Amino acid sequence: MSIRIAECWKRLQSRNDKALIAFLMAGDPDLAATVKIVVALAEAGADIVELGIPFSEPIADGPVIQRSGERALRAGAYLPAILDVVREIRRESQVPLILFSYLNPVLRYGFERFAADAVSSGADGALITDLSVEEAGPYVEQMRRSGLDTVFLAAPTSTDERLKRVVSLSTGFVYAISRMGVTGAREQLSSAVAPLVQRLRRFTSLPIAAGFGISRPEHFAELAPIVDGVIVGSAFVHCLEQHPENPAPHVADFAKWLRQGFATEPDPSGTGTAATQSNR
Amino acid sequence: MSKRTAVKHADSTRREVQPDQGGHFGPFGGCFAPETLMRPLEELEEAYFQARSDPEFQAQFDFLLHCYAGRPTPLYHAARLTQHLGGADIYLKREDMLHTGAHKINNCLGQALLARRMGKRRLIAETGAGQHGVATATVAALLGFECVIYMGEEDMSRQRLNVFRMRLLGAKVTPVTAGSRTLKEAISETMRDWVTNVDSTYYILGSVLGPHPYPLIVREFQRMIGVEAREQILKAEGRLPDLLIACVGGGSNAIGLFHEFLEDESVRMVGVEAGGRGTELGEHAARFHGGTPGVLHGTYSYILQDEMGQISTTHSISAGLDYAAVGPEHAMLFDTHRAEYTRRTDAEALDACHLLSRLEGVIPALETSHAIAEVIRRAPGAEGQLFIVNLSGRGDKDMEILQRELKL
């Protein structure tokens, strides 16, 4: 495990806390803003930040992240510029950073060069959405060589056989997809997440973080007893879309609001209607 | 991206090129999909292999191909075109005579039967020119499936007749408004629907594209084109053809024709891509002329992309060729020089469409017209040679564009 991510889990464990993992599209609304937003997020309680690398064909994403990617591409958020953003963030923050990408931009950049440049810029790992474990060999090899973490996705549809392969290639943590479908905030949590996390625990001692459709403190309260971290993407990206002029404070407030969920008893009905925030 | 390609011996005399277990054709192909889709893709592969070895499935498929779609299609000697061009003898494999007007129905019947076997009740598909969408809507009506077709807004406006046909057949046509609003965005949106509704839904991919096992399944459901053509030319001429010609969007009609001839070393084959209106990125859809290997929509193949790995927009007068990637088996045939790939422009395709219409009374689709344009260049002076062109679709759907462009 990379040093920053290992220390992050150790710190959380020592205070019996869970991780808030925030996804943002790098370059939305622009590259300079991304630096400020990540620093503000880390100060507001995000434990790990996933930086999205925009791609022209985001097949796994719902409309919110699709639009964010389009804005980021218009702002010139290509991989080399995003690595510069990582360098800028590192001057101000040691928050663990995961680069989150579709395969083709990374493939085009070259796995060896990607791993070398990602580690030298200060990134801690990567997740490639459409890179199946079957095809991941050459990528994982280069990432290991650079000491970077490789996070892989586990899905409700994954068989035990597949989950074993997923955890065997994962380092840092495992990303448990909590529902079938594309990314996007939902009112209610899917019932698929708990059985998936339970199955994963049988095969790995790695931390497990759940994502997809999570957008409210009630979701955090519900998930906290079973996972090590909660990943929120579209709901943060929605914040960027609502406040393009000065997104950092809004995103930070949203992170603080979400994090309250970890300190709340889970709502036994599981419907997550106890708390609301109208402006998220 | 493995380097393995198994060569399977089907019987003692003929060999077949098969992808390896992971769906790789040489270094190309494979299965690049989010983990949510990996198990559904495994299930599809298992269901396909079971169906393939089930005589009852084959009998159902053959019955529908024969009695519903109209197979076998004729191999027609285009005497007046041959005489006009003054060289090679030209045969047309008349896939345009199939029900719904193109080769797409072959694959749709096969996959819809597979969907029924898998207990799915809803079919979804992307479409560019609308031919695959019409074929999917048709088999959905025939076999009683709910049906949703995703189509780029740009394609909906240039193929309005096909949009109406799909609706008439009971399908819902959903416009896709992202990006260039053509086939690539339609495929992305269909994949999103599939990942959301995978329990109930079968995705009928329309070409030899996408993650494994689609390129294999679609090829196997199109290969009868070449099987028939090989028998028909041997009967008509007593020998194998010298050259096969087919247009290549994703490449299903071309693979369908080529596959049966791959081990016939004397038979050359040429795939014709859309040269569009220029050679700059964005002006054409010629993946083998300006494309580089990369991953789009689940498969590793030649794609049109910029230096940052973003997918380029493409242009072709024919919506069915207007796509940034090509099937992985074609990428292997290109790299191994087993097939040659060339490109013809929008203008050449229009001229070819006009010429074939006047000389043979056959109006080809604009996609197919690219293949005819290649014949026009190659036939003169090629006396004694036999050409087979896959006449993959008819031009009825293109009347508005033809009317506008040809100004007759």
Boltz contact constraints between the chains, C-beta under 6 A:
constraints:
  - contact:
      token1: [A, 56]
      token2: [B, 310]
      max_distance: 6.0
  - contact:
      token1: [A, 56]
      token2: [B, 311]
      max_distance: 6.0
  - contact:
      token1: [A, 57]
      token2: [B, 188]
      max_distance: 6.0
  - contact:
      token1: [A, 57]
      token2: [B, 311]
      max_distance: 6.0
  - contact:
      token1: [A, 59]
      token2: [B, 188]
      max_distance: 6.0
  - contact:
      token1: [A, 59]
      token2: [B, 191]
      max_distance: 6.0
  - contact:
      token1: [A, 60]
      token2: [B, 34]
      max_distance: 6.0
  - contact:
      token1: [A, 78]
      token2: [B, 308]
      max_distance: 6.0
  - contact:
      token1: [A, 103]
      token2: [B, 32]
      max_distance: 6.0
  - contact:
      token1: [A, 103]
      token2: [B, 295]
      max_distance: 6.0
  - contact:
      token1: [A, 104]
      token2: [B, 294]
      max_distance: 6.0
  - contact:
      token1: [A, 104]
      token2: [B, 295]
      max_distance: 6.0
  - contact:
      token1: [A, 104]
      token2: [B, 309]
      max_distance: 6.0
  - contact:
      token1: [A, 105]
      token2: [B, 309]
      max_distance: 6.0
  - contact:
      token1: [A, 107]
      token2: [B, 294]
      max_distance: 6.0
  - contact:
      token1: [A, 107]
      token2: [B, 295]
      max_distance: 6.0
  - contact:
      token1: [A, 108]
      token2: [B, 309]
      max_distance: 6.0
  - contact:
      token1: [A, 129]
      token2: [B, 34]
      max_distance: 6.0
  - contact:
      token1: [A, 130]
      token2: [B, 32]
      max_distance: 6.0
  - contact:
      token1: [A, 130]
      token2: [B, 33]
      max_distance: 6.0
  - contact:
      token1: [A, 130]
      token2: [B, 34]
      max_distance: 6.0
  - contact:
      token1: [A, 132]
      token2: [B, 31]
      max_distance: 6.0
  - contact:
      token1: [A, 132]
      token2: [B, 33]
      max_distance: 6.0
  - contact:
      token1: [A, 132]
      token2: [B, 38]
      max_distance: 6.0
  - contact:
      token1: [A, 134]
      token2: [B, 22]
      max_distance: 6.0
  - contact:
      token1: [A, 134]
      token2: [B, 31]
      max_distance: 6.0
  - contact:
      token1: [A, 135]
      token2: [B, 30]
      max_distance: 6.0
  - contact:
      token1: [A, 135]
      token2: [B, 32]
      max_distance: 6.0
  - contact:
      token1: [A, 153]
      token2: [B, 35]
      max_distance: 6.0
  - contact:
      token1: [A, 155]
      token2: [B, 35]
      max_distance: 6.0
  - contact:
      token1: [A, 155]
      token2: [B, 36]
      max_distance: 6.0
  - contact:
      token1: [A, 157]
      token2: [B, 39]
      max_distance: 6.0
  - contact:
      token1: [A, 158]
      token2: [B, 35]
      max_distance: 6.0
  - contact:
      token1: [A, 158]
      token2: [B, 39]
      max_distance: 6.0
  - contact:
      token1: [A, 159]
      token2: [B, 39]
      max_distance: 6.0
  - contact:
      token1: [A, 177]
      token2: [B, 36]
      max_distance: 6.0
  - contact:
      token1: [A, 180]
      token2: [B, 36]
      max_distance: 6.0
  - contact:
      token1: [A, 181]
      token2: [B, 195]
      max_distance: 6.0
  - contact:
      token1: [A, 181]
      token2: [B, 196]
      max_distance: 6.0
  - contact:
      token1: [A, 182]
      token2: [B, 192]
      max_distance: 6.0
